[in-house]
C-alpha cells in the first residue's frame, strides 16, 4: 500500500509569495500530498496554482482580517497548528518558518521538516520586534516580552516532534543547532533559473528587489547611492515605502510593486544587483546571477553560499561582498565593483546559478525523503526483534 503524505505550511495567501511558498509548490510537483495550513486564501484565487484544491485549515481561517496575515494572532499560532488532525497520514512533510513544524504526530509517523528559519520574531529579531512594535514599552511591553519567552519555549519543545530537519542553507543549519540543538541536512531551495532572461550587455543602473521592511536594509542602500550619485532602481513594496521615497535623491527610482516580467527585465539589464540584508538563503541573489547579473551583497548569511567574491575567485567570481552593514562599507564596495565589472563572465554566472535549480532541489529533496523513510523502516524492523 502506498504511503499517505501530508504537507503542512504556515499560511497560503496572495501576499505570501516568498521562498517558502516556492518550496511548497515544488514539493507538490513531485509528491502527492494533502495540503494543510493555518489559513488558506489561495484555493479560492483563480490566479493561483492551488485554485480549487482541497486544503485543511484551522480556526484562524474565520478570524477577522486573517486574509492579510495571521501574525496579529501570534499568541494563538501554536494552539492553532496543534489542532490539525493528521492521524491518517504515514509521512508528515512540514515547510516551516514559524509554527508548521509544531503539528502533533505519533511515534508511527515520519515527520520531515524543511526549515526556512527558526521563528525569527522569537529569536533573531526579538529586539527589533519590540523596538518597532507599539506593544514594545510599558506594561504592554512586559506582556509582549513574556509572550515571546513562552513562544521560544514552545518552539524548542515542538522541535522535538520532528524526526529529521532540512535547512535551506548552512547558515540556517547553524541557527537550527543554536536554537534546537538538532542537526539538519542542507538542501538549497528551488530557483527557477530557466525562467530568468539571460542578457550579456548591461545598462547603466543598479537594482534592488526586496520587501520594503527595516531588516532588509533598503534605506542603507538608498543612503549609500545618494552619496554615490549613481542610478539605482528599487522594486518592491512594504511599510517603509513612503519613508524611502522621502530620503531618496533624484538618481534613485522607487517603482513599488511590479509584475514578474518587469522585475525579470530590470534584473537582466542591471549593471549589478545590490543586497544589504543578512538572509537565510536569498533567492533573488541567485535569480540575478541566472540573468548574468553580478551581485553586490552584504557578506553574511546565505549570500556566502550562493555568491563567489571576484576578488577571491577570479574568473569564477559572481559578485563582490561588503563586510559591514554601513553606508561607508557599501559606498567603498560599489566603487571597487567598478574596477571589476568588466571581468565578470555572464555565462559563468548563469552556469553557477544552475546549482540551485528546481531540478537540483527535487533530486536532493526526494532522495532525502526516501532515505529517511528507509531509516525509519529499518529501525521499526529491528525493534520487533528486541
Order of alpha helices (4+ residues) and beta strands (2+ residues): beta-alpha-beta-beta-alpha-beta-beta-alpha-alpha-beta-alpha-beta-beta-alpha-beta-alpha-beta-alpha-beta-alpha-beta-alpha-alpha-beta-alpha-alpha-alpha
